[in-house]
């Protein structure tokens, strides 16, 4: 319950940071997505099933600031969150490596889904150019932001659910 309550201000802060600061750090046409990184890391770290709540809240904040169709960010983030939960059950002993892998996979999924949504709505986007000029630079930027976000989300995770130490 505490993690659901903390997700609202955290996602709000991350969406404001992403809109005001991080979106100005471009590599070709790609930019980092702090909310995607946070959802992927939260899904890998937490044993509960509330990652989809984080994804919906983050998707709603991105929907407000994005020109994409309203359902796109929510569906993309929920997919990333569910994949992160599935990855957690398989790679639970190396959470940082799982977080890096999930951020990279999540970025590719989000961008593929975005290109398909834009093509479906009638906007002509060359698939290879979208992958080359947006997805690959975004992968690199998301990779760079994974370590600081991992440290932040790990601290929040320990604050929400302190681990019991046995003697």
Buried (B, 14 or more C-beta within 10 A) or exposed (E): EEBEEBBBEBBBEBBBEBBEEBBEEEBEEBBBBBBBBBBBBBBBBBEEEBBBBBBBBBBBBBBEBBEBBEEBBBBBBBBBBBBBBEBBEEBEEEBBEBBBBBBBBBBBBBBBBBBEBBBEEEEEBEEEEBBBBBBBBBBBBBBEBBEEBBEBBBEBBEEBBEEEEEE
